[in-house]
């Protein structure tokens, strides 16, 4: 009932999102360029994380669809009907389960999931028996972890897609929480392949309500005969690790910020080609390293830096994307993220693509002291230890070397 499973270049093509770009836009009026600059936020380049998420969604959805109509599912559907009409609950063991996708905020989890959901195709229509099935339903965990609110959100989402009136029925009949849960289990069994609950890290911030909500999710899994995927940030790890039972039902994919390597550079190259400033600038190795250190390897922060640097350049008449405008964007636009970025910065690995023979150097007088000269480090020097060795060997001031390469902020202790 699902489209064929995509792999390789075919999957990459489907998952890639690149807005139309023509470098002639750089000659357009500033107001036009500012509006087109927003297209940068539409850029999405799939990574290995995107591929794994798509495959996990596809397999979990396929598993749920195969379970529909088997003997255990039919017995559970009948038990749910009795339960929703005031009878007692009778669970039936099924093959349904739950899994997690956990990772840092801004690395592209939600975008990968949304593109994967689109690749799974539209609503499935079945003739015998006549019904419609939504491959994937995606909702968000309520801020207060109210399980009644989550159940109603699921019904509202299904009603919007299928044009049904399940939520209206809940309001009209004034169902209690167990009856709503029974109805949701029944509707999901009939009309949903996979249920995704996003922002699940809210469970960790509300211990009592969070535990109650998670128990409801477990009962939903067992009674609806569908798989459930929980998505959140690393904050929910301490919640899932509090007991073996919860940890076992929460095994899944876990991701962190991008590593400094080919994938990160490829993303930077694509973003840097989308320039809306009048003066075109080229991407250098130093800029790639700077962007990694000041974004912490988080794609969302990287995109914001490049967008805001161009916006500042256009608004202030500089009309260029370079270290100066990037530094201004970092210092003025994402100041609230500085502490989080600094915690994610790691030592950049040595790679042959960035190593080479030192460039020729020359002595240049500084502006504050024309009689003193500073020896610039080659572009291939990327480690502070190498800078220190150069300064010691040449009897240079390490601070002067740093100022030649980076923006140095002096703090009085």
Beta strands, then each sheet from edge to edge (+ up, - down):
strand 1: 98-103
strand 2: 124-126
strand 3: 131-140
strand 4: 192-198
strand 5: 227-232
strand 6: 252-255
strand 7: 363-365
strand 8: 373-375
sheet 1: 2+ 3- 4- 5- 1- 6-
sheet 2: 7+ 8-
end
